[in-house]
């Protein structure tokens, strides 16, 4: 796809999202989708464009979610300050984890990120101010800039959409900047990038911190929109979910994580509804069984996507369009 076609598609997507509250779709569900789309896009910046597989990105999403929730509920800070503190917490965590993990490559890098993320999980489980197994509940939305009441779901939806769109534009700018080109060079051939004089360790740490900060923003937004932060946000399965979203949507494509997040979140919700329907019509405890099997079903769909669409959904679509244009030429 050329740049004009992509801009038209992004414009159409934005129009659809603007019209969501008026076409009967529950805004809170779409807010959740937007937060995870931002999370997947931030992760894709690290894996898709730099080639670094982090299996501990839940630490940045969940850690920032807890910081924002605690700041809003306990400290009573303004909403914009809570969001800023959550994003800053993600960046600081990213710097700490990245400084240790970047020194290793391959599976060792991945395992270090996983181990450090699990340390944060147990910290959140044990500390009393995180709410333990109950998490932080009833986090107030407050007012943005002192006059925008976020208690209304419609207002909160448009604020979430605005922040997510701005963050996505930032990711696009990073990818298409000279900095982004260096990241691609590191992914394709790091020794060659080193031979050209680039300090690849510094660039990898920078993109790791950027990815963590954007993941932190996603976690902060999620807490603000949903009103809670729980252990699920920092569990290792959340790190697996974002990998799944990125690979299903299309690794190394800007639109892929958006599609992948939409597919995974929609599947989780629809499968949950299906389980509830079966329980209500048969009178047996099938809902709990399906709830435990949701991950298995999504995993099966992931295997099918990997076998049938190795580039991911959007990767295959882009390749198909390029082949069609080549034939036309």
Residue, then its C-alpha position, 0 to 999 in steps of 0.5 A: x500500500x502507498x502512503x495515500x492509501x494508508x492515510x485514507x484507511x486510517x481516516x476511515x477507521x477514525x471516522x468509524x471510531x468517532x461514530x461508535x457511540x451512535x451505532x449501538x456499540x458499548x463505549x466501555x468495550x471499545x475503550x478497552x479495545x483502544x487501550x490494548x491496541x495502544x499496548x500492542x502498538x507499543x510492543x510492536x515498536x520493540x518486536x516488529x521494528x527492532x527485533x527484541x522479544x520482551x515477555x515481560x511487557x505486562x510489568x509496564x502495563x500493570x505497573x503503570x495501571x497500579x500507579x495511576x489507580x493509587x494516585x487517583x484513589x489514594x492521593x487524589x491527584x488530578x486526572x492528567x497528573x495521574x496519567x502522567x505519573x503512570x506513563x512516567x512509571x512505565x518509562x522508569x520501569x522500562x529503563x530499569x528492566x532494559x538496562x539489565x536485559x539489553x546486555x543479553x540477546x535472544x532467549x536470554x533477553x526474553x527470559x530476563x524480561x519475564x523474570x523481572x516482570x514476575x518479580x513485579x507481579x509478586x510485589x503487587x500481590x504482597x503489598x497492601x497498598x495494591x489491594x493484593x488479590x482484589x486489586x485496586x477497585x473503584x478508581x475515580x475518573x475525576x475531571x480532565x483539565x479541571x472542567x471535563x467530567x470523565x464520569x460520563x462514558x461518552x466523554x471518557x470514550x472520546x478522551x480515550x480515543x484522542x489520547x490513543x490516536x495521538x500516541x499512535x501518530x507518535x509511533x508512526x512518526x518514530x517508525x518513519x523517522x531516521x531513528x526508526x530506520x536505525x531500529x530497522x537496520x538493527x533488526x535486519x543486521x545488527x553487526x552491520x549497524x555497529x560497523x557503520x558506527x551506531x551504538x546499538x545498545x543505546x538505541x535498543x535501550x531508547x526504544x525499550x524505554x519508549x515502548x515501556x512508556x507507551x505501554x504505561x500510558x495504555x495501562x493508565x488509560x485502562x485503569x481510568x476507563x475501567x475503574x480498576x487495576x488488578x493482578x491480571x494486568x501484571x501477570x505473565x499471561x498478559x505479556x503472552x496476550x500482547x505477543x498474540x495480538x501483534x503476531x495475529x495482526x501482523x508483525x512489523x506493520x502499523x495497522x497489524x496490532x490494531x487488528x490483532x487487538x480487535x480480534x483477540x478482545x472481540x473473541x474473548x468477549x464473544x466466547x464469554x457471552x457464548x458460555x453464558x448463553x449455554x449455561x442459561x439454556x442448558x442449566x449446567x455449569x458450562x460457563x465456568x468450563x468455557x471461561x477456563x477454555x477461552x485461552x485454549x480456544x484463542x490459542x488454537x485460533x492463533x495456531x491456525x493464523x500462524x499456519x495459514x497467515x504467517x505474516x499476520x492478517x494485515x501482513x497478508x493483506x498488504x502482501x496481497x495488495x502489493x502482488x495485485x499492484x505488481x500484476x497491474x504494473 
